[in-house]
Amino acid sequence: MTTTPTMAGKICVVTGGTAGIGLVTARELVGRGADVTLVGRNASRGEAAVAAIRAAAEGDGVVDFIAADLSEQEQIRAFVRAFCDRQPRL
């Protein structure tokens, strides 16, 4: 019998979490109890991903989204400020 490892108490950032492997990764982390912040360029896709993860997740984790284009330094700085306002650590 294999038990699924818990991620309770862990805080994670998933870039590209609005589709594909990033979305699946975020969903699995939330399902295992992690608090996950998704990062993506498109706010509407981000909010849709958050809604899909919340609907599918069976764990106690929390999912959030912050819009940022990580190819732009100013948006990276804005993301870090927003993340630090929401989470105590990474």
C-alpha positions in Angstrom: 0.0 0.0 0.0 1.4 3.3 -1.1 0.5 6.5 0.7 0.5 9.9 -1.1 3.0 12.3 0.5 1.5 15.3 2.1 2.4 18.9 1.1 0.6 20.4 4.0 2.3 23.6 5.2 4.3 24.0 2.0 4.0 27.1 -0.2 4.7 26.6 -3.9 4.8 28.8 -7.0 4.0 27.3 -10.4 4.8 29.2 -13.5 2.8 28.4 -16.6 0.1 27.0 -14.4 -2.8 27.9 -16.6 -2.5 24.9 -18.9 -0.7 21.7 -19.6 1.8 20.3 -17.2 1.8 23.4 -15.0 -1.9 23.1 -14.5 -1.7 19.4 -13.6 1.3 20.1 -11.3 -0.7 22.9 -9.5 -3.8 20.7 -9.1 -1.8 17.8 -7.7 0.1 20.1 -5.2 -3.2 21.6 -4.0 -4.7 18.1 -3.8 -1.8 17.2 -1.4 -2.4 20.2 0.8 0.1 22.8 -0.5 -0.8 26.4 -0.9 0.0 27.2 -4.6 0.3 30.5 -6.4 0.0 30.3 -10.1 1.9 32.8 -12.3 0.9 33.6 -15.8 0.5 36.4 -18.3 -3.2 36.1 -18.9 -5.5 37.0 -16.0 -8.6 35.4 -17.4 -6.8 32.1 -18.1 -5.3 32.3 -14.6 -8.7 32.8 -12.9 -10.1 29.9 -15.0 -7.3 27.7 -13.9 -7.9 28.6 -10.3 -11.6 27.7 -10.7 -10.7 24.4 -12.3 -8.2 23.5 -9.6 -10.6 24.4 -6.8 -13.3 22.3 -8.5 -11.0 19.3 -8.9 -8.8 19.4 -5.8 -9.6 17.0 -3.0 -7.0 18.3 -0.5 -6.9 21.2 1.9 -4.5 23.3 -0.2 -5.2 26.8 -1.4 -4.7 28.1 -4.9 -4.2 31.7 -6.0 -3.2 33.5 -9.2 -0.9 36.5 -9.8 -0.7 37.9 -13.4 2.9 38.6 -14.5 5.0 38.3 -17.6 8.2 36.8 -16.2 10.2 38.0 -19.3 9.9 41.6 -18.0 12.0 42.7 -15.0 9.4 45.2 -13.7 6.7 42.6 -13.8 8.9 40.2 -11.9 9.4 42.8 -9.2 5.6 43.5 -9.1 5.0 39.7 -8.8 7.4 39.4 -5.9 5.8 42.4 -4.1 2.3 40.8 -4.6 3.5 37.4 -3.5 5.2 38.8 -0.4 1.9 40.6 0.5 0.0 37.3 0.3 2.5 34.7 1.7 4.8 34.7 4.6 7.5 32.7 2.9 8.4 30.5 -0.1 
